[in-house]
Each structure stands twice: as structure tokens, then as C-alpha cells.
Amino acid sequence: MLHYTKQSDPALYDLLQKEYQRASNNIEMIASESTVPYEVMELTGSVFTNKTLEGYPGNRFQAGSEVADELERLANERAKALYGADHVNLQPYSGITSNYSVYASLLQPGDKVLAMRLDHGGHLSHGSVANFLSKVYDYRHYGVNQDTEQIDYEQLEEMARSFRPKLIIAGGSSYPRVIDFARIAKVAKEVDAVFMVDMAHIAGLVAAKLHPSPIPHADVVTSSTTKTFAGPRAGMIFCKEAFAKKIDQGVFPGALGSIHIHTMAAKAWSLQYASTDAYRAIMQKVLDNAKALAAALEKKGFRIVSGGTDNHIVMVDLREKNISGKQFQNALDSVGITVNKNQIPFDPASPFVTSGARIGTTCVSQRGLGPAEMDIIAGIMNDVAENPEDTAVLEACRKKVLLLIEQFPLYTDRAFFE
Ligand SMILES: Cc1ncc(COP(=O)(O)O)c(C=O)c1O
């Protein structure tokens, strides 16, 4: 696949080989990552990348769009069938631009939005002060209950009734539990708010029907197509028919420009793949591994936020181990296990240091690791947490990581990357 780059730009070719080696020799456990199939790489590098297109099938601003029209219609049909949705828009470039597009579709500056706190598991694009949208819309945030570390639905309902938001958002980037979509939909209806679910993290599990779907409950559902969905770097928006026109206008011309139709081709492939038994089996493994990892870490004395997980995310409180999230992330990285530091609910530490880490099981499950390997990984994590500066321990851990991961190749067709 890299034949031409190899000839014309050896420096870049070299970087690609280095990244291949890094990813192959590391245990990738960043919860927002996945490993895409060859087809996704082929299609994102396909001739469709040359086509400039704005608008929708049958109504484009550019000529020569008849094949692309067919592609977008096919992708839309596959998406609607997979998720059982009334309407879909597959033009967003990512999860975050899906969210921006919904805001552009449904909100006016100053409108009120109720969403989950970032430090309790929400997302930057749900009104964090660090994101520019916090200056455009009037956000308030609900959080989790301090005892259960699960969404405080009473607080959410009270806030919905007193704040009267135009939009209520559920979903997040570090929330390991099933969300009661029906309950939030009920209060949204009561206060006349639009209900949006951002299923960026759980989209693959939902597609495989191994996690409750927000589609029947929410007016609008946004998603990334990377994370558990394991497709190309892009986004998607589903909605009830009543919102279809507004959402389409909000995406284009409201928020985005020309379509990444090459990425849409890869999305179309992934949407079909996500309906297969092979995909479902991997998603089941993702869930089994997350549960196994949480249990194994707990046995080693780590505290698991909310007491467990219902998805691919394990949130670990590191305070029992006297190590910060930042130190843990760096020490693990040095032995070849890739995770990210993350604030935990009511975290006394800053987002740059944190008392916790977020660990995801999508990539390892795709590579074929199972519960027995989760046990080994938990052991290595414990050794690292308890000896983050002991070079002999870290070296021994690096060897264990290499020994383990070489049994589960990242890709079997090495030639594809040469
Ligand atoms: C809940 C949620 N929404 C949106 C996004 C953004 O997705 P993307 O990286 O595809 O823009 C993320 C990614 O971290 C996320 O966790």
C-alpha cells in the first residue's frame, strides 16, 4: 500500500514503519481507540478522496456526483438498517463535528443545554469551559451520585425542571455504566426539551446489540465511528424523522463543508461489517474482557470507579496505590501498555495530573486477547503502579508485555503496510 511513498518520501515512510512497530509491540488500551480492518484503510485511500461534493444525493452543488450519490445512499441505508433509525446523516467528519452540527441545527446562541459534567464522565463538546461553545450556549451540568458513582438521575430531573433547557444531552467519554435513556427521555419530554444522546464510545456495542440502544428513546443520536465502532475517523448523526430536515441543514450548510466521501465509503463498509456475527463476537469479547480486567485489577487492590463496568471502559481510582494518573500513564507507557490518565468523579487532582486512569478493551479484544490475558495485564499494571521508578521491575514488565503481545499480531498481512 505504501509503494509510492516508499520511493518518493523515505522520511515519511520511515515514520509509518515506526508507528506500525510501536502499535504492534504495545498493548493499546486507550478506550477511544480501535484497530480498523484492511478495507477501511483501502477505502479511505481510494479514488473517492479526489471528489469535491457539497449537498445531498440528487441535490449537489457540483457535477459528476452520480457515483458518490449512489455511495452515500447505500451508506445511509446500511446505517438506518443497522441501528433501526428513521434518518441518518453520515457527512460529519468526526464525533465532535457531529455534535457541533446538531447544535447548529437546533440551537440559537444563548439557548440552554443540560449535559453531564466532563469530570464525571461527559465530554469537552458538551459545554466544558475549555470548549468555545461554552461561550455560545448556556450550559448547566449534572453529575454522578457520590456513593454509587452512577448518574444522579434525581439531580438531572430537578435541574431539567428548574433550568428548562432546550436540549438535554446524555453520553460521555469516561462513563463505564449503562445510561437509563428511557428515564432521561421522559423528563426531556416533560420539560419540552430535545433529547440528544452522544453514543460515540458505545456505538459498536450498540450496533452489535450487546448494549441498550439510545435510538428508540432519543430525538437525536450522535456518534464517532472510531472508538468501539472500529471504523474510519468520522462521525454520524441519527434522528427521528421530525428532525431530519433541520439536522441535514445544520450539517450542510450549517456547520460543515465538502464531504469526505472517501471516509464515507469506509463507513459504508464498516456499517455492513457491524451487522455480521464476526463483529458481534469481537464486541462480546470487548465486554467480557472489560469485566475480567476490572475484576482482576480489583483483586490486586485497585478501586474500580462505580464498582465495575457495563461497557468497554474500566475507570480506575489509583489513590490506594499512591500514584497519580499522570505517573501511572507514563510508567505504563514505558513498559508498552498505553492508557490515559483521567479524572475520576470528585477528583481532588487537576485534569493534568488526575487520580485515575481510563482503560479500554477494544483493541486488545480485536487482537484476540481474552480474560486470561487480562489477568496478566492486571498483574503488570499492579507491578508498575507499585514500582513506578524501579527500572529493574519496569524492564521485567516490558519483557512480559512483549512476550504476551507478540502472540497476537496487530495485522497478519504485514505486506499490506510495506
Ligand atoms: C462522548 C464523546 N463525544 C465525542 C467525541 C469526539 O469524537 P471524535 O474524536 O471522533 O471527534 C468523543 C471523543 O473523545 C467522545 O468521547
The ligand as an SDF file (V2000), in Angstrom:
LIG
                    3D

 16 16  0  0  0  0  0  0  0  0999 V2000
  -18.6130   11.2770   24.1100 C   0  0  0  0  0  0  0  0  0  0  0  0
  -17.7170   11.7470   23.0230 C   0  0  0  0  0  0  0  0  0  0  0  0
  -18.2320   12.5200   22.0690 N   0  0  0  0  0  0  0  0  0  0  0  0
  -17.4830   12.9780   21.0360 C   0  0  0  0  0  0  0  0  0  0  0  0
  -16.1510   12.6640   20.9600 C   0  0  0  0  0  0  0  0  0  0  0  0
  -15.3490   13.2230   19.8460 C   0  0  0  0  0  0  0  0  0  0  0  0
  -15.1750   12.2610   18.8800 O   0  0  0  0  0  0  0  0  0  0  0  0
  -14.0920   12.4860   17.7120 P   0  0  0  0  0  0  0  0  0  0  0  0
  -12.7670   12.2740   18.3470 O   0  0  0  0  0  0  0  0  0  0  0  0
  -14.4810   11.4660   16.6820 O   0  0  0  0  0  0  0  0  0  0  0  0
  -14.2870   13.8980   17.2520 O   0  0  0  0  0  0  0  0  0  0  0  0
  -15.5730   11.8520   21.9220 C   0  0  0  0  0  0  0  0  0  0  0  0
  -14.1460   11.5120   21.8340 C   0  0  0  0  0  0  0  0  0  0  0  0
  -13.4030   11.5000   22.7280 O   0  0  0  0  0  0  0  0  0  0  0  0
  -16.3730   11.3880   22.9920 C   0  0  0  0  0  0  0  0  0  0  0  0
  -15.8490   10.6460   23.9460 O   0  0  0  0  0  0  0  0  0  0  0  0
  1  2  1  0
  2  3  1  0
  2 15  2  0
  3  4  2  0
  4  5  1  0
  5  6  1  0
  5 12  2  0
  6  7  1  0
  7  8  1  0
  8  9  2  0
  8 10  1  0
  8 11  1  0
 12 13  1  0
 12 15  1  0
 13 14  2  0
 15 16  1  0
M  END
$$$$
